[in-house]
Amino acid sequence: IQQPEDVVGKVGDTATFTIKAEGDGVTYQWQYCNNGSTSWTNSKMTGADTNTIEVKITKGRIGQKYRCIVKDSKGKKLTSDAAQIIQATK
């Protein structure tokens, strides 16, 4: 229903990514991909298994992408679009 969106911020800010999905017994697993990489890793941060994940922006996280794997009780699986942490220019 709703895809996560890019977040523009600076080091020290918190990036919040949210997804909305419908279905029975929906589960969430956020993944991240480091800047310059094509490899996705399951996040173990607080909120990684909810529809919203909050990520503290650090220098190393600028350019990171986040996406969510959504599953329902019937075994349907959907991968969200990827959203990125973008360095604020001001």
PyMOL Python script that loads the backbone (N, CA, C, O; Angstrom):
from pymol import cmd

cmd.read_pdbstr("""\
ATOM      1  N   ILE A   1       0.835  -1.194   0.000  1.00  0.00           N
ATOM      2  CA  ILE A   1       0.000   0.000   0.000  1.00  0.00           C
ATOM      3  C   ILE A   1       0.875   1.251   0.000  1.00  0.00           C
ATOM      4  O   ILE A   1       0.582   2.225  -0.693  1.00  0.00           O
ATOM      5  N   GLN A   2       1.956   1.213   0.788  1.00  0.00           N
ATOM      6  CA  GLN A   2       2.869   2.358   0.815  1.00  0.00           C
ATOM      7  C   GLN A   2       4.303   1.856   0.817  1.00  0.00           C
ATOM      8  O   GLN A   2       4.668   0.986   1.608  1.00  0.00           O
ATOM      9  N   GLN A   3       5.116   2.416  -0.082  1.00  0.00           N
ATOM     10  CA  GLN A   3       6.528   2.055  -0.188  1.00  0.00           C
ATOM     11  C   GLN A   3       7.352   2.984   0.719  1.00  0.00           C
ATOM     12  O   GLN A   3       6.934   4.108   0.997  1.00  0.00           O
ATOM     13  N   PRO A   4       8.516   2.515   1.176  1.00  0.00           N
ATOM     14  CA  PRO A   4       9.411   3.415   1.919  1.00  0.00           C
ATOM     15  C   PRO A   4       9.951   4.493   0.984  1.00  0.00           C
ATOM     16  O   PRO A   4      10.079   4.268  -0.219  1.00  0.00           O
ATOM     17  N   GLU A   5      10.265   5.656   1.533  1.00  0.00           N
ATOM     18  CA  GLU A   5      10.757   6.773   0.732  1.00  0.00           C
ATOM     19  C   GLU A   5      12.150   7.184   1.172  1.00  0.00           C
ATOM     20  O   GLU A   5      12.533   6.993   2.326  1.00  0.00           O
ATOM     21  N   ASP A   6      12.918   7.761   0.221  1.00  0.00           N
ATOM     22  CA  ASP A   6      14.256   8.267   0.538  1.00  0.00           C
ATOM     23  C   ASP A   6      14.173   9.268   1.685  1.00  0.00           C
ATOM     24  O   ASP A   6      13.178   9.976   1.838  1.00  0.00           O
ATOM     25  N   VAL A   7      15.233   9.314   2.484  1.00  0.00           N
ATOM     26  CA  VAL A   7      15.321  10.268   3.588  1.00  0.00           C
ATOM     27  C   VAL A   7      16.554  11.142   3.361  1.00  0.00           C
ATOM     28  O   VAL A   7      17.657  10.635   3.155  1.00  0.00           O
ATOM     29  N   VAL A   8      16.355  12.448   3.402  1.00  0.00           N
ATOM     30  CA  VAL A   8      17.468  13.390   3.304  1.00  0.00           C
ATOM     31  C   VAL A   8      17.767  13.867   4.724  1.00  0.00           C
ATOM     32  O   VAL A   8      16.879  14.352   5.424  1.00  0.00           O
ATOM     33  N   GLY A   9      19.016  13.726   5.137  1.00  0.00           N
ATOM     34  CA  GLY A   9      19.376  14.137   6.487  1.00  0.00           C
ATOM     35  C   GLY A   9      20.867  14.320   6.617  1.00  0.00           C
ATOM     36  O   GLY A   9      21.628  14.114   5.671  1.00  0.00           O
ATOM     37  N   LYS A  10      21.267  14.712   7.815  1.00  0.00           N
ATOM     38  CA  LYS A  10      22.692  14.880   8.074  1.00  0.00           C
ATOM     39  C   LYS A  10      23.112  13.963   9.216  1.00  0.00           C
ATOM     40  O   LYS A  10      22.277  13.428   9.944  1.00  0.00           O
ATOM     41  N   VAL A  11      24.411  13.796   9.355  1.00  0.00           N
ATOM     42  CA  VAL A  11      24.948  12.941  10.405  1.00  0.00           C
ATOM     43  C   VAL A  11      24.379  13.393  11.751  1.00  0.00           C
ATOM     44  O   VAL A  11      24.393  14.578  12.084  1.00  0.00           O
ATOM     45  N   GLY A  12      23.878  12.418  12.515  1.00  0.00           N
ATOM     46  CA  GLY A  12      23.271  12.711  13.813  1.00  0.00           C
ATOM     47  C   GLY A  12      21.752  12.679  13.768  1.00  0.00           C
ATOM     48  O   GLY A  12      21.105  12.475  14.795  1.00  0.00           O
ATOM     49  N   ASP A  13      21.170  12.880  12.572  1.00  0.00           N
ATOM     50  CA  ASP A  13      19.712  12.793  12.418  1.00  0.00           C
ATOM     51  C   ASP A  13      19.283  11.335  12.479  1.00  0.00           C
ATOM     52  O   ASP A  13      20.114  10.428  12.471  1.00  0.00           O
ATOM     53  N   THR A  14      17.969  11.125  12.539  1.00  0.00           N
ATOM     54  CA  THR A  14      17.405   9.782  12.470  1.00  0.00           C
ATOM     55  C   THR A  14      16.595   9.662  11.192  1.00  0.00           C
ATOM     56  O   THR A  14      15.710  10.475  10.926  1.00  0.00           O
ATOM     57  N   ALA A  15      16.904   8.643  10.403  1.00  0.00           N
ATOM     58  CA  ALA A  15      16.139   8.350   9.187  1.00  0.00           C
ATOM     59  C   ALA A  15      15.045   7.349   9.559  1.00  0.00           C
ATOM     60  O   ALA A  15      15.324   6.330  10.189  1.00  0.00           O
ATOM     61  N   THR A  16      13.807   7.637   9.171  1.00  0.00           N
ATOM     62  CA  THR A  16      12.692   6.738   9.453  1.00  0.00           C
ATOM     63  C   THR A  16      12.127   6.213   8.142  1.00  0.00           C
ATOM     64  O   THR A  16      11.725   6.986   7.273  1.00  0.00           O
ATOM     65  N   PHE A  17      12.100   4.893   8.009  1.00  0.00           N
ATOM     66  CA  PHE A  17      11.536   4.242   6.833  1.00  0.00           C
ATOM     67  C   PHE A  17      10.289   3.480   7.263  1.00  0.00           C
ATOM     68  O   PHE A  17      10.307   2.752   8.255  1.00  0.00           O
ATOM     69  N   THR A  18       9.200   3.654   6.505  1.00  0.00           N
ATOM     70  CA  THR A  18       7.927   3.015   6.849  1.00  0.00           C
ATOM     71  C   THR A  18       7.340   2.348   5.612  1.00  0.00           C
ATOM     72  O   THR A  18       7.453   2.855   4.496  1.00  0.00           O
ATOM     73  N   ILE A  19       6.716   1.209   5.836  1.00  0.00           N
ATOM     74  CA  ILE A  19       5.992   0.509   4.777  1.00  0.00           C
ATOM     75  C   ILE A  19       4.603   0.174   5.319  1.00  0.00           C
ATOM     76  O   ILE A  19       4.437  -0.106   6.506  1.00  0.00           O
ATOM     77  N   LYS A  20       3.616   0.206   4.435  1.00  0.00           N
ATOM     78  CA  LYS A  20       2.264  -0.214   4.828  1.00  0.00           C
ATOM     79  C   LYS A  20       1.854  -1.371   3.935  1.00  0.00           C
ATOM     80  O   LYS A  20       2.005  -1.315   2.715  1.00  0.00           O
ATOM     81  N   ALA A  21       1.337  -2.413   4.554  1.00  0.00           N
ATOM     82  CA  ALA A  21       0.919  -3.609   3.828  1.00  0.00           C
ATOM     83  C   ALA A  21      -0.377  -4.137   4.434  1.00  0.00           C
ATOM     84  O   ALA A  21      -0.678  -3.891   5.602  1.00  0.00           O
ATOM     85  N   GLU A  22      -1.139  -4.868   3.617  1.00  0.00           N
ATOM     86  CA  GLU A  22      -2.358  -5.511   4.097  1.00  0.00           C
ATOM     87  C   GLU A  22      -2.201  -7.013   3.978  1.00  0.00           C
ATOM     88  O   GLU A  22      -1.423  -7.506   3.161  1.00  0.00           O
ATOM     89  N   GLY A  23      -2.947  -7.738   4.802  1.00  0.00           N
ATOM     90  CA  GLY A  23      -2.923  -9.195   4.732  1.00  0.00           C
ATOM     91  C   GLY A  23      -3.055  -9.791   6.113  1.00  0.00           C
ATOM     92  O   GLY A  23      -3.006  -9.090   7.124  1.00  0.00           O
ATOM     93  N   ASP A  24      -3.225 -11.112   6.135  1.00  0.00           N
ATOM     94  CA  ASP A  24      -3.345 -11.840   7.403  1.00  0.00           C
ATOM     95  C   ASP A  24      -1.964 -12.277   7.877  1.00  0.00           C
ATOM     96  O   ASP A  24      -1.184 -12.844   7.113  1.00  0.00           O
ATOM     97  N   GLY A  25      -1.676 -12.009   9.136  1.00  0.00           N
ATOM     98  CA  GLY A  25      -0.418 -12.460   9.731  1.00  0.00           C
ATOM     99  C   GLY A  25       0.806 -11.884   9.044  1.00  0.00           C
ATOM    100  O   GLY A  25       1.787 -12.594   8.824  1.00  0.00           O
ATOM    101  N   VAL A  26       0.760 -10.611   8.703  1.00  0.00           N
ATOM    102  CA  VAL A  26       1.867  -9.972   7.987  1.00  0.00           C
ATOM    103  C   VAL A  26       3.102  -9.874   8.879  1.00  0.00           C
ATOM    104  O   VAL A  26       3.020  -9.465  10.038  1.00  0.00           O
ATOM    105  N   THR A  27       4.250 -10.258   8.315  1.00  0.00           N
ATOM    106  CA  THR A  27       5.526 -10.106   9.016  1.00  0.00           C
ATOM    107  C   THR A  27       6.443  -9.227   8.168  1.00  0.00           C
ATOM    108  O   THR A  27       6.280  -9.121   6.953  1.00  0.00           O
ATOM    109  N   TYR A  28       7.403  -8.604   8.835  1.00  0.00           N
ATOM    110  CA  TYR A  28       8.304  -7.656   8.181  1.00  0.00           C
ATOM    111  C   TYR A  28       9.750  -8.032   8.475  1.00  0.00           C
ATOM    112  O   TYR A  28      10.069  -8.501   9.567  1.00  0.00           O
ATOM    113  N   GLN A  29      10.618  -7.823   7.493  1.00  0.00           N
ATOM    114  CA  GLN A  29      12.059  -7.958   7.702  1.00  0.00           C
ATOM    115  C   GLN A  29      12.757  -6.892   6.862  1.00  0.00           C
ATOM    116  O   GLN A  29      12.793  -6.964   5.634  1.00  0.00           O
ATOM    117  N   TRP A  30      13.310  -5.901   7.561  1.00  0.00           N
ATOM    118  CA  TRP A  30      14.050  -4.844   6.872  1.00  0.00           C
ATOM    119  C   TRP A  30      15.430  -5.339   6.512  1.00  0.00           C
ATOM    120  O   TRP A  30      16.057  -6.088   7.263  1.00  0.00           O
ATOM    121  N   GLN A  31      15.899  -4.909   5.345  1.00  0.00           N
ATOM    122  CA  GLN A  31      17.243  -5.222   4.880  1.00  0.00           C
ATOM    123  C   GLN A  31      17.942  -3.931   4.494  1.00  0.00           C
ATOM    124  O   GLN A  31      17.296  -2.932   4.178  1.00  0.00           O
ATOM    125  N   TYR A  32      19.269  -3.960   4.521  1.00  0.00           N
ATOM    126  CA  TYR A  32      20.034  -2.796   4.082  1.00  0.00           C
ATOM    127  C   TYR A  32      21.102  -3.217   3.089  1.00  0.00           C
ATOM    128  O   TYR A  32      21.541  -4.367   3.059  1.00  0.00           O
ATOM    129  N   CYS A  33      21.502  -2.251   2.280  1.00  0.00           N
ATOM    130  CA  CYS A  33      22.549  -2.445   1.286  1.00  0.00           C
ATOM    131  C   CYS A  33      23.489  -1.248   1.402  1.00  0.00           C
ATOM    132  O   CYS A  33      23.060  -0.105   1.244  1.00  0.00           O
ATOM    133  N   ASN A  34      24.756  -1.502   1.673  1.00  0.00           N
ATOM    134  CA  ASN A  34      25.711  -0.411   1.844  1.00  0.00           C
ATOM    135  C   ASN A  34      25.965   0.311   0.525  1.00  0.00           C
ATOM    136  O   ASN A  34      25.831  -0.275  -0.549  1.00  0.00           O
ATOM    137  N   ASN A  35      26.327   1.566   0.615  1.00  0.00           N
ATOM    138  CA  ASN A  35      26.605   2.388  -0.557  1.00  0.00           C
ATOM    139  C   ASN A  35      27.676   1.716  -1.418  1.00  0.00           C
ATOM    140  O   ASN A  35      28.731   1.333  -0.912  1.00  0.00           O
ATOM    141  N   GLY A  36      27.406   1.574  -2.708  1.00  0.00           N
ATOM    142  CA  GLY A  36      28.364   0.965  -3.621  1.00  0.00           C
ATOM    143  C   GLY A  36      28.300  -0.549  -3.669  1.00  0.00           C
ATOM    144  O   GLY A  36      29.059  -1.175  -4.408  1.00  0.00           O
ATOM    145  N   SER A  37      27.406  -1.151  -2.892  1.00  0.00           N
ATOM    146  CA  SER A  37      27.276  -2.606  -2.850  1.00  0.00           C
ATOM    147  C   SER A  37      25.967  -3.024  -3.534  1.00  0.00           C
ATOM    148  O   SER A  37      25.067  -2.206  -3.723  1.00  0.00           O
ATOM    149  N   THR A  38      25.879  -4.292  -3.896  1.00  0.00           N
ATOM    150  CA  THR A  38      24.621  -4.839  -4.433  1.00  0.00           C
ATOM    151  C   THR A  38      24.122  -5.967  -3.536  1.00  0.00           C
ATOM    152  O   THR A  38      23.173  -6.671  -3.883  1.00  0.00           O
ATOM    153  N   SER A  39      24.762  -6.135  -2.388  1.00  0.00           N
ATOM    154  CA  SER A  39      24.440  -7.219  -1.464  1.00  0.00           C
ATOM    155  C   SER A  39      23.512  -6.727  -0.354  1.00  0.00           C
ATOM    156  O   SER A  39      23.814  -5.746   0.327  1.00  0.00           O
ATOM    157  N   TRP A  40      22.379  -7.415  -0.176  1.00  0.00           N
ATOM    158  CA  TRP A  40      21.402  -7.051   0.855  1.00  0.00           C
ATOM    159  C   TRP A  40      21.585  -7.924   2.082  1.00  0.00           C
ATOM    160  O   TRP A  40      21.804  -9.129   1.968  1.00  0.00           O
ATOM    161  N   THR A  41      21.493  -7.305   3.274  1.00  0.00           N
ATOM    162  CA  THR A  41      21.671  -7.995   4.553  1.00  0.00           C
ATOM    163  C   THR A  41      20.476  -7.721   5.446  1.00  0.00           C
ATOM    164  O   THR A  41      20.007  -6.586   5.531  1.00  0.00           O
ATOM    165  N   ASN A  42      19.975  -8.770   6.123  1.00  0.00           N
ATOM    166  CA  ASN A  42      18.888  -8.565   7.080  1.00  0.00           C
ATOM    167  C   ASN A  42      19.369  -7.677   8.214  1.00  0.00           C
ATOM    168  O   ASN A  42      20.429  -7.911   8.795  1.00  0.00           O
ATOM    169  N   SER A  43      18.579  -6.655   8.525  1.00  0.00           N
ATOM    170  CA  SER A  43      18.914  -5.761   9.623  1.00  0.00           C
ATOM    171  C   SER A  43      18.582  -6.424  10.948  1.00  0.00           C
ATOM    172  O   SER A  43      17.598  -7.156  11.059  1.00  0.00           O
ATOM    173  N   LYS A  44      19.407  -6.163  11.950  1.00  0.00           N
ATOM    174  CA  LYS A  44      19.150  -6.676  13.301  1.00  0.00           C
ATOM    175  C   LYS A  44      18.847  -5.527  14.260  1.00  0.00           C
ATOM    176  O   LYS A  44      18.785  -5.723  15.474  1.00  0.00           O
ATOM    177  N   MET A  45      18.655  -4.309  13.698  1.00  0.00           N
ATOM    178  CA  MET A  45      18.343  -3.146  14.526  1.00  0.00           C
ATOM    179  C   MET A  45      16.971  -3.271  15.173  1.00  0.00           C
ATOM    180  O   MET A  45      16.127  -4.046  14.721  1.00  0.00           O
ATOM    181  N   THR A  46      16.759  -2.507  16.226  1.00  0.00           N
ATOM    182  CA  THR A  46      15.431  -2.417  16.823  1.00  0.00           C
ATOM    183  C   THR A  46      14.454  -1.952  15.749  1.00  0.00           C
ATOM    184  O   THR A  46      14.721  -0.977  15.047  1.00  0.00           O
ATOM    185  N   GLY A  47      13.337  -2.635  15.620  1.00  0.00           N
ATOM    186  CA  GLY A  47      12.331  -2.263  14.626  1.00  0.00           C
ATOM    187  C   GLY A  47      12.495  -2.973  13.298  1.00  0.00           C
ATOM    188  O   GLY A  47      11.679  -2.779  12.397  1.00  0.00           O
ATOM    189  N   ALA A  48      13.530  -3.794  13.151  1.00  0.00           N
ATOM    190  CA  ALA A  48      13.787  -4.471  11.875  1.00  0.00           C
ATOM    191  C   ALA A  48      12.680  -5.457  11.504  1.00  0.00           C
ATOM    192  O   ALA A  48      12.562  -5.858  10.346  1.00  0.00           O
ATOM    193  N   ASP A  49      11.867  -5.847  12.494  1.00  0.00           N
ATOM    194  CA  ASP A  49      10.768  -6.788  12.221  1.00  0.00           C
ATOM    195  C   ASP A  49       9.405  -6.112  12.377  1.00  0.00           C
ATOM    196  O   ASP A  49       8.402  -6.778  12.633  1.00  0.00           O
ATOM    197  N   THR A  50       9.374  -4.781  12.220  1.00  0.00           N
ATOM    198  CA  THR A  50       8.121  -4.022  12.277  1.00  0.00           C
ATOM    199  C   THR A  50       7.953  -3.264  10.965  1.00  0.00           C
ATOM    200  O   THR A  50       8.816  -3.341  10.090  1.00  0.00           O
ATOM    201  N   ASN A  51       6.856  -2.537  10.823  1.00  0.00           N
ATOM    202  CA  ASN A  51       6.640  -1.814   9.565  1.00  0.00           C
ATOM    203  C   ASN A  51       7.420  -0.498   9.498  1.00  0.00           C
ATOM    204  O   ASN A  51       7.437   0.161   8.459  1.00  0.00           O
ATOM    205  N   THR A  52       8.065  -0.115  10.605  1.00  0.00           N
ATOM    206  CA  THR A  52       8.858   1.118  10.627  1.00  0.00           C
ATOM    207  C   THR A  52      10.210   0.851  11.272  1.00  0.00           C
ATOM    208  O   THR A  52      10.296   0.247  12.342  1.00  0.00           O
ATOM    209  N   ILE A  53      11.268   1.313  10.604  1.00  0.00           N
ATOM    210  CA  ILE A  53      12.609   1.181  11.182  1.00  0.00           C
ATOM    211  C   ILE A  53      13.228   2.577  11.259  1.00  0.00           C
ATOM    212  O   ILE A  53      13.122   3.376  10.329  1.00  0.00           O
ATOM    213  N   GLU A  54      13.869   2.845  12.380  1.00  0.00           N
ATOM    214  CA  GLU A  54      14.550   4.130  12.566  1.00  0.00           C
ATOM    215  C   GLU A  54      16.045   3.875  12.579  1.00  0.00           C
ATOM    216  O   GLU A  54      16.539   3.014  13.308  1.00  0.00           O
ATOM    217  N   VAL A  55      16.756   4.636  11.763  1.00  0.00           N
ATOM    218  CA  VAL A  55      18.186   4.440  11.581  1.00  0.00           C
ATOM    219  C   VAL A  55      18.912   5.734  11.916  1.00  0.00           C
ATOM    220  O   VAL A  55      18.634   6.775  11.320  1.00  0.00           O
ATOM    221  N   LYS A  56      19.836   5.675  12.860  1.00  0.00           N
ATOM    222  CA  LYS A  56      20.660   6.845  13.187  1.00  0.00           C
ATOM    223  C   LYS A  56      21.614   7.073  12.013  1.00  0.00           C
ATOM    224  O   LYS A  56      22.337   6.165  11.604  1.00  0.00           O
ATOM    225  N   ILE A  57      21.607   8.285  11.484  1.00  0.00           N
ATOM    226  CA  ILE A  57      22.467   8.582  10.339  1.00  0.00           C
ATOM    227  C   ILE A  57      23.895   8.830  10.820  1.00  0.00           C
ATOM    228  O   ILE A  57      24.158   9.727  11.620  1.00  0.00           O
ATOM    229  N   THR A  58      24.797   8.011  10.310  1.00  0.00           N
ATOM    230  CA  THR A  58      26.225   8.176  10.571  1.00  0.00           C
ATOM    231  C   THR A  58      26.901   8.409   9.221  1.00  0.00           C
ATOM    232  O   THR A  58      26.294   8.210   8.169  1.00  0.00           O
ATOM    233  N   LYS A  59      28.148   8.826   9.265  1.00  0.00           N
ATOM    234  CA  LYS A  59      28.885   9.061   8.015  1.00  0.00           C
ATOM    235  C   LYS A  59      28.877   7.805   7.143  1.00  0.00           C
ATOM    236  O   LYS A  59      28.716   7.890   5.926  1.00  0.00           O
ATOM    237  N   GLY A  60      29.051   6.654   7.763  1.00  0.00           N
ATOM    238  CA  GLY A  60      29.093   5.383   7.040  1.00  0.00           C
ATOM    239  C   GLY A  60      27.760   4.942   6.467  1.00  0.00           C
ATOM    240  O   GLY A  60      27.717   4.084   5.585  1.00  0.00           O
ATOM    241  N   ARG A  61      26.667   5.520   6.962  1.00  0.00           N
ATOM    242  CA  ARG A  61      25.345   5.126   6.470  1.00  0.00           C
ATOM    243  C   ARG A  61      24.833   6.023   5.348  1.00  0.00           C
ATOM    244  O   ARG A  61      23.793   5.730   4.758  1.00  0.00           O
ATOM    245  N   ILE A  62      25.540   7.107   5.042  1.00  0.00           N
ATOM    246  CA  ILE A  62      25.127   7.959   3.924  1.00  0.00           C
ATOM    247  C   ILE A  62      25.187   7.107   2.654  1.00  0.00           C
ATOM    248  O   ILE A  62      26.209   6.482   2.368  1.00  0.00           O
ATOM    249  N   GLY A  63      24.101   7.085   1.906  1.00  0.00           N
ATOM    250  CA  GLY A  63      24.043   6.285   0.682  1.00  0.00           C
ATOM    251  C   GLY A  63      23.507   4.882   0.886  1.00  0.00           C
ATOM    252  O   GLY A  63      23.224   4.187  -0.090  1.00  0.00           O
ATOM    253  N   GLN A  64      23.358   4.445   2.139  1.00  0.00           N
ATOM    254  CA  GLN A  64      22.776   3.125   2.379  1.00  0.00           C
ATOM    255  C   GLN A  64      21.356   3.077   1.867  1.00  0.00           C
ATOM    256  O   GLN A  64      20.637   4.075   1.894  1.00  0.00           O
ATOM    257  N   LYS A  65      20.949   1.881   1.388  1.00  0.00           N
ATOM    258  CA  LYS A  65      19.571   1.678   0.944  1.00  0.00           C
ATOM    259  C   LYS A  65      18.889   0.712   1.904  1.00  0.00           C
ATOM    260  O   LYS A  65      19.522  -0.178   2.471  1.00  0.00           O
ATOM    261  N   TYR A  66      17.583   0.906   2.075  1.00  0.00           N
ATOM    262  CA  TYR A  66      16.773   0.038   2.925  1.00  0.00           C
ATOM    263  C   TYR A  66      15.564  -0.443   2.148  1.00  0.00           C
ATOM    264  O   TYR A  66      14.977   0.306   1.366  1.00  0.00           O
ATOM    265  N   ARG A  67      15.194  -1.701   2.366  1.00  0.00           N
ATOM    266  CA  ARG A  67      13.977  -2.262   1.776  1.00  0.00           C
ATOM    267  C   ARG A  67      13.385  -3.232   2.790  1.00  0.00           C
ATOM    268  O   ARG A  67      14.042  -3.626   3.753  1.00  0.00           O
ATOM    269  N   CYS A  68      12.133  -3.609   2.555  1.00  0.00           N
ATOM    270  CA  CYS A  68      11.457  -4.498   3.505  1.00  0.00           C
ATOM    271  C   CYS A  68      10.883  -5.706   2.765  1.00  0.00           C
ATOM    272  O   CYS A  68      10.269  -5.573   1.706  1.00  0.00           O
ATOM    273  N   ILE A  69      11.097  -6.881   3.346  1.00  0.00           N
ATOM    274  CA  ILE A  69      10.486  -8.111   2.854  1.00  0.00           C
ATOM    275  C   ILE A  69       9.218  -8.326   3.682  1.00  0.00           C
ATOM    276  O   ILE A  69       9.282  -8.450   4.905  1.00  0.00           O
ATOM    277  N   VAL A  70       8.078  -8.369   3.015  1.00  0.00           N
ATOM    278  CA  VAL A  70       6.788  -8.542   3.691  1.00  0.00           C
ATOM    279  C   VAL A  70       6.237  -9.910   3.327  1.00  0.00           C
ATOM    280  O   VAL A  70       6.194 -10.278   2.153  1.00  0.00           O
ATOM    281  N   LYS A  71       5.814 -10.666   4.340  1.00  0.00           N
ATOM    282  CA  LYS A  71       5.208 -11.979   4.111  1.00  0.00           C
ATOM    283  C   LYS A  71       3.880 -12.033   4.836  1.00  0.00           C
ATOM    284  O   LYS A  71       3.688 -11.371   5.856  1.00  0.00           O
ATOM    285  N   ASP A  72       2.950 -12.838   4.295  1.00  0.00           N
ATOM    286  CA  ASP A  72       1.692 -13.054   5.019  1.00  0.00           C
ATOM    287  C   ASP A  72       1.550 -14.528   5.374  1.00  0.00           C
ATOM    288  O   ASP A  72       2.382 -15.354   4.998  1.00  0.00           O
ATOM    289  N   SER A  73       0.471 -14.847   6.111  1.00  0.00           N
ATOM    290  CA  SER A  73       0.282 -16.205   6.619  1.00  0.00           C
ATOM    291  C   SER A  73       0.020 -17.210   5.496  1.00  0.00           C
ATOM    292  O   SER A  73       0.121 -18.416   5.721  1.00  0.00           O
ATOM    293  N   LYS A  74      -0.312 -16.742   4.299  1.00  0.00           N
ATOM    294  CA  LYS A  74      -0.561 -17.650   3.165  1.00  0.00           C
ATOM    295  C   LYS A  74       0.718 -17.915   2.366  1.00  0.00           C
ATOM    296  O   LYS A  74       0.690 -18.635   1.368  1.00  0.00           O
ATOM    297  N   GLY A  75       1.826 -17.339   2.800  1.00  0.00           N
ATOM    298  CA  GLY A  75       3.094 -17.582   2.135  1.00  0.00           C
ATOM    299  C   GLY A  75       3.415 -16.598   1.019  1.00  0.00           C
ATOM    300  O   GLY A  75       4.440 -16.730   0.351  1.00  0.00           O
ATOM    301  N   LYS A  76       2.549 -15.614   0.813  1.00  0.00           N
ATOM    302  CA  LYS A  76       2.851 -14.589  -0.190  1.00  0.00           C
ATOM    303  C   LYS A  76       3.985 -13.720   0.317  1.00  0.00           C
ATOM    304  O   LYS A  76       4.047 -13.392   1.502  1.00  0.00           O
ATOM    305  N   LYS A  77       4.886 -13.347  -0.588  1.00  0.00           N
ATOM    306  CA  LYS A  77       6.062 -12.568  -0.210  1.00  0.00           C
ATOM    307  C   LYS A  77       6.210 -11.414  -1.190  1.00  0.00           C
ATOM    308  O   LYS A  77       6.035 -11.577  -2.398  1.00  0.00           O
ATOM    309  N   LEU A  78       6.537 -10.251  -0.649  1.00  0.00           N
ATOM    310  CA  LEU A  78       6.727  -9.068  -1.474  1.00  0.00           C
ATOM    311  C   LEU A  78       7.946  -8.318  -0.969  1.00  0.00           C
ATOM    312  O   LEU A  78       8.152  -8.188   0.238  1.00  0.00           O
ATOM    313  N   THR A  79       8.740  -7.832  -1.885  1.00  0.00           N
ATOM    314  CA  THR A  79       9.891  -7.002  -1.523  1.00  0.00           C
ATOM    315  C   THR A  79       9.575  -5.567  -1.913  1.00  0.00           C
ATOM    316  O   THR A  79       9.202  -5.294  -3.054  1.00  0.00           O
ATOM    317  N   SER A  80       9.722  -4.662  -0.972  1.00  0.00           N
ATOM    318  CA  SER A  80       9.422  -3.253  -1.231  1.00  0.00           C
ATOM    319  C   SER A  80      10.473  -2.640  -2.161  1.00  0.00           C
ATOM    320  O   SER A  80      11.524  -3.231  -2.409  1.00  0.00           O
ATOM    321  N   ASP A  81      10.170  -1.459  -2.660  1.00  0.00           N
ATOM    322  CA  ASP A  81      11.170  -0.654  -3.343  1.00  0.00           C
ATOM    323  C   ASP A  81      12.258  -0.312  -2.340  1.00  0.00           C
ATOM    324  O   ASP A  81      12.025  -0.354  -1.131  1.00  0.00           O
ATOM    325  N   ALA A  82      13.430   0.022  -2.826  1.00  0.00           N
ATOM    326  CA  ALA A  82      14.526   0.450  -1.950  1.00  0.00           C
ATOM    327  C   ALA A  82      14.454   1.959  -1.733  1.00  0.00           C
ATOM    328  O   ALA A  82      14.150   2.715  -2.656  1.00  0.00           O
ATOM    329  N   ALA A  83      14.736   2.383  -0.512  1.00  0.00           N
ATOM    330  CA  ALA A  83      14.804   3.813  -0.176  1.00  0.00           C
ATOM    331  C   ALA A  83      16.205   4.081   0.364  1.00  0.00           C
ATOM    332  O   ALA A  83      16.813   3.205   0.979  1.00  0.00           O
ATOM    333  N   GLN A  84      16.714   5.279   0.136  1.00  0.00           N
ATOM    334  CA  GLN A  84      18.107   5.578   0.437  1.00  0.00           C
ATOM    335  C   GLN A  84      18.243   6.717   1.441  1.00  0.00           C
ATOM    336  O   GLN A  84      17.389   7.599   1.530  1.00  0.00           O
ATOM    337  N   ILE A  85      19.346   6.675   2.197  1.00  0.00           N
ATOM    338  CA  ILE A  85      19.719   7.808   3.055  1.00  0.00           C
ATOM    339  C   ILE A  85      20.568   8.741   2.208  1.00  0.00           C
ATOM    340  O   ILE A  85      21.624   8.347   1.714  1.00  0.00           O
ATOM    341  N   ILE A  86      20.112   9.972   2.040  1.00  0.00           N
ATOM    342  CA  ILE A  86      20.781  10.959   1.195  1.00  0.00           C
ATOM    343  C   ILE A  86      21.333  12.074   2.073  1.00  0.00           C
ATOM    344  O   ILE A  86      20.638  12.583   2.952  1.00  0.00           O
ATOM    345  N   GLN A  87      22.576  12.447   1.835  1.00  0.00           N
ATOM    346  CA  GLN A  87      23.238  13.514   2.602  1.00  0.00           C
ATOM    347  C   GLN A  87      22.558  14.865   2.335  1.00  0.00           C
ATOM    348  O   GLN A  87      22.419  15.287   1.187  1.00  0.00           O
ATOM    349  N   ALA A  88      22.148  15.518   3.394  1.00  0.00           N
ATOM    350  CA  ALA A  88      21.584  16.875   3.261  1.00  0.00           C
ATOM    351  C   ALA A  88      22.710  17.820   2.849  1.00  0.00           C
ATOM    352  O   ALA A  88      23.835  17.703   3.335  1.00  0.00           O
ATOM    353  N   THR A  89      22.407  18.746   1.961  1.00  0.00           N
ATOM    354  CA  THR A  89      23.448  19.645   1.466  1.00  0.00           C
ATOM    355  C   THR A  89      23.545  20.936   2.275  1.00  0.00           C
ATOM    356  O   THR A  89      24.471  21.722   2.070  1.00  0.00           O
ATOM    357  N   LYS A  90      22.609  21.164   3.184  1.00  0.00           N
ATOM    358  CA  LYS A  90      22.640  22.380   3.991  1.00  0.00           C
ATOM    359  C   LYS A  90      22.844  22.056   5.449  1.00  0.00           C
ATOM    360  O   LYS A  90      22.896  22.962   6.281  1.00  0.00           O
TER     361      LYS A  90
END
""", "prot")
cmd.dss("prot")
cmd.show_as("cartoon", "prot")
cmd.util.cbc("prot")
cmd.orient("prot")
